[in-house]
Amino acid sequence: MISLYRTVLAFHVIAVISWMAGILYLFRLFVYHAQETENIVKQRFGVMENKLYKIITYPAMWVSLALGTTMIGLQPFLLETHWFRLKVVFVAFLMAATLWAGNIRHQLQENRCKISSKAFRFLNEIPTLLMIGIVLLVILKPF
């Protein structure tokens, strides 16, 4: 029989994959949105960004958090490990980046975003680096 922990873990991984797909694509859309000059195209990017954020990225973040918290409840000793504590810090930064992306989305739609497409190309790497750090911590458990 499959344990409850492993079932929650499986759905947690699915939610995290959805979250990461959403946040990575959202920042890529920001790159294109910021460099666009035609209003009709900017509006289309706005629709795409809204749907991606509201339907996939934001909900997947909260489902990931809820399932991760459930796993901690099922195996509270995780909180005693150094690798897990660092993972939680990285996850907090990833959540902050996601919430910030929601704010950027509004700024782009209101034509008041001061971030350039070049800066968005750099910012697009932040969630990727956080994800790499999280995966390495979970798999390698270095501490």
VOPAGU-2260 file (C-alpha; in pm, 1 decimal, decimal comma):
REM VOPAGU-2260
SITE   aa  ch    i         X         Y         Z
SITE  MET   A    0       0,0       0,0       0,0
SITE  ILE   A    1     123,1     349,4     -82,8
SITE  SER   A    2     183,8     560,3     225,5
SITE  LEU   A    3      -1,4     886,0     278,3
SITE  TYR   A    4     330,6    1073,4     281,1
SITE  ARG   A    5     432,5     941,7     -61,0
SITE  THR   A    6      89,5    1025,5    -204,6
SITE  VAL   A    7     111,6    1382,3     -72,4
SITE  LEU   A    8     469,9    1401,7    -203,5
SITE  ALA   A    9     358,6    1294,8    -552,4
SITE  PHE   A   10      93,4    1566,8    -567,5
SITE  HIS   A   11     340,0    1816,5    -419,0
SITE  VAL   A   12     585,3    1744,9    -701,8
SITE  ILE   A   13     306,6    1788,3    -960,0
SITE  ALA   A   14     211,0    2123,1    -805,2
SITE  VAL   A   15     573,8    2239,3    -794,0
SITE  ILE   A   16     623,9    2148,0   -1160,6
SITE  SER   A   17     312,3    2349,5   -1248,9
SITE  TRP   A   18     432,4    2642,3   -1038,5
SITE  MET   A   19     776,3    2641,1   -1196,5
SITE  ALA   A   20     639,5    2611,5   -1550,0
SITE  GLY   A   21     412,9    2906,3   -1479,3
SITE  ILE   A   22     667,9    3135,9   -1316,9
SITE  LEU   A   23     936,1    3065,3   -1577,8
SITE  TYR   A   24     698,6    3128,2   -1866,7
SITE  LEU   A   25     552,0    3436,2   -1695,8
SITE  PHE   A   26     890,8    3606,9   -1671,1
SITE  ARG   A   27     958,6    3516,3   -2036,0
SITE  LEU   A   28     627,0    3681,3   -2132,2
SITE  PHE   A   29     740,0    3989,3   -1938,2
SITE  VAL   A   30    1048,3    4007,5   -2161,9
SITE  TYR   A   31     834,3    4013,8   -2474,9
SITE  HIS   A   32     572,5    4244,4   -2322,9
SITE  ALA   A   33     835,2    4500,6   -2217,1
SITE  GLN   A   34     992,6    4518,4   -2562,2
SITE  GLU   A   35     661,2    4539,4   -2750,2
SITE  THR   A   36     553,1    4873,2   -2896,9
SITE  GLU   A   37     206,2    4796,7   -3036,9
SITE  ASN   A   38     -78,6    4838,3   -2787,8
SITE  ILE   A   39    -288,5    4553,9   -2927,8
SITE  VAL   A   40       1,6    4312,0   -2884,2
SITE  LYS   A   41      66,6    4442,3   -2531,8
SITE  GLN   A   42    -299,2    4376,2   -2452,0
SITE  ARG   A   43    -266,8    4019,7   -2579,7
SITE  PHE   A   44      38,3    3967,3   -2361,2
SITE  GLY   A   45    -163,2    4105,3   -2070,3
SITE  VAL   A   46    -438,5    3848,0   -2128,9
SITE  MET   A   47    -182,2    3567,6   -2150,5
SITE  GLU   A   48      -4,8    3686,9   -1835,0
SITE  ASN   A   49    -331,1    3714,4   -1641,9
SITE  LYS   A   50    -447,6    3367,0   -1734,2
SITE  LEU   A   51    -109,0    3211,8   -1666,4
SITE  TYR   A   52     -76,7    3381,5   -1328,7
SITE  LYS   A   53    -434,4    3343,3   -1204,3
SITE  ILE   A   54    -511,5    2995,7   -1338,7
SITE  ILE   A   55    -177,4    2815,5   -1310,4
SITE  THR   A   56     109,5    2991,1   -1134,8
SITE  TYR   A   57     -55,1    3146,8    -829,1
SITE  PRO   A   58    -281,2    2849,1    -744,1
SITE  ALA   A   59       4,2    2601,4    -799,7
SITE  MET   A   60     222,1    2800,0    -558,1
SITE  TRP   A   61     -41,4    2774,2    -283,9
SITE  VAL   A   62    -111,4    2406,3    -352,0
SITE  SER   A   63     265,3    2342,1    -331,1
SITE  LEU   A   64     280,1    2524,8       0,5
SITE  ALA   A   65     -23,7    2341,7     140,2
SITE  LEU   A   66     108,3    2000,8      40,3
SITE  GLY   A   67     459,2    2085,0     162,5
SITE  THR   A   68     314,3    2190,3     496,3
SITE  THR   A   69     116,1    1865,1     507,7
SITE  MET   A   70     437,3    1668,5     452,8
SITE  ILE   A   71     600,2    1855,4     742,0
SITE  GLY   A   72     300,8    1760,6     956,7
SITE  LEU   A   73     346,6    1397,0     856,0
SITE  GLN   A   74     724,6    1402,6     911,1
SITE  PRO   A   75     803,9    1691,0    1149,4
SITE  PHE   A   76    1166,3    1580,1    1192,6
SITE  LEU   A   77    1231,0    1751,5     857,5
SITE  LEU   A   78    1233,2    2083,0    1042,2
SITE  GLU   A   79    1537,6    1965,1    1237,2
SITE  THR   A   80    1755,0    1919,5     929,4
SITE  HIS   A   81    1973,8    2200,8     798,5
SITE  TRP   A   82    1917,4    2120,6     430,3
SITE  PHE   A   83    1541,8    2145,7     480,1
SITE  ARG   A   84    1565,6    2478,3     660,7
SITE  LEU   A   85    1770,0    2620,9     373,9
SITE  LYS   A   86    1517,6    2477,4     127,9
SITE  VAL   A   87    1241,3    2664,4     311,9
SITE  VAL   A   88    1439,1    2988,3     273,7
SITE  PHE   A   89    1474,4    2927,8    -100,8
SITE  VAL   A   90    1102,8    2847,7    -125,9
SITE  ALA   A   91    1021,9    3173,8      57,4
SITE  PHE   A   92    1229,1    3365,6    -201,0
SITE  LEU   A   93    1054,3    3178,2    -482,1
SITE  MET   A   94     716,6    3271,0    -333,8
SITE  ALA   A   95     827,5    3634,0    -305,5
SITE  ALA   A   96     935,6    3628,6    -672,0
SITE  THR   A   97     595,4    3486,5    -768,0
SITE  LEU   A   98     403,5    3750,5    -573,2
SITE  TRP   A   99     629,6    4020,6    -716,8
SITE  ALA   A  100     554,1    3886,1   -1065,8
SITE  GLY   A  101     185,8    3941,6    -992,1
SITE  ASN   A  102     266,0    4303,5    -912,2
SITE  ILE   A  103     477,4    4343,1   -1226,5
SITE  ARG   A  104     189,9    4202,0   -1430,3
SITE  HIS   A  105     -31,5    4488,8   -1312,0
SITE  GLN   A  106     238,5    4746,5   -1383,4
SITE  LEU   A  107     288,4    4618,8   -1738,7
SITE  GLN   A  108     -83,5    4630,0   -1809,5
SITE  GLU   A  109    -105,8    4986,1   -1683,7
SITE  ASN   A  110     204,2    5088,8   -1886,7
SITE  ARG   A  111     386,5    5202,0   -1573,7
SITE  CYS   A  112     651,7    4931,3   -1547,0
SITE  LYS   A  113    1004,8    5074,0   -1552,4
SITE  ILE   A  114    1180,5    4738,3   -1591,6
SITE  SER   A  115    1340,1    4685,6   -1932,9
SITE  SER   A  116    1316,6    4369,4   -2140,5
SITE  LYS   A  117    1690,5    4325,3   -2084,7
SITE  ALA   A  118    1641,7    4338,5   -1706,9
SITE  PHE   A  119    1356,4    4087,5   -1737,3
SITE  ARG   A  120    1593,8    3850,4   -1916,6
SITE  PHE   A  121    1814,4    3861,0   -1607,8
SITE  LEU   A  122    1522,0    3840,0   -1364,4
SITE  ASN   A  123    1396,3    3533,7   -1550,9
SITE  GLU   A  124    1698,3    3344,7   -1417,2
SITE  ILE   A  125    1619,4    3403,8   -1049,1
SITE  PRO   A  126    1338,5    3144,1   -1023,6
SITE  THR   A  127    1555,3    2901,8   -1219,9
SITE  LEU   A  128    1847,4    2940,5    -978,8
SITE  LEU   A  129    1617,8    2903,5    -678,9
SITE  MET   A  130    1466,9    2588,9    -830,8
SITE  ILE   A  131    1812,6    2442,1    -892,3
SITE  GLY   A  132    1908,5    2513,7    -532,1
SITE  ILE   A  133    1589,1    2356,0    -399,2
SITE  VAL   A  134    1625,4    2042,0    -610,9
SITE  LEU   A  135    1991,0    1998,6    -513,6
SITE  LEU   A  136    1905,8    2037,0    -145,2
SITE  VAL   A  137    1618,0    1786,7    -162,8
SITE  ILE   A  138    1808,4    1524,6    -361,7
SITE  LEU   A  139    2157,8    1558,9    -211,8
SITE  LYS   A  140    2063,9    1656,1     146,3
SITE  PRO   A  141    2415,1    1800,8     188,3
SITE  PHE   A  142    2396,3    1896,7     556,0
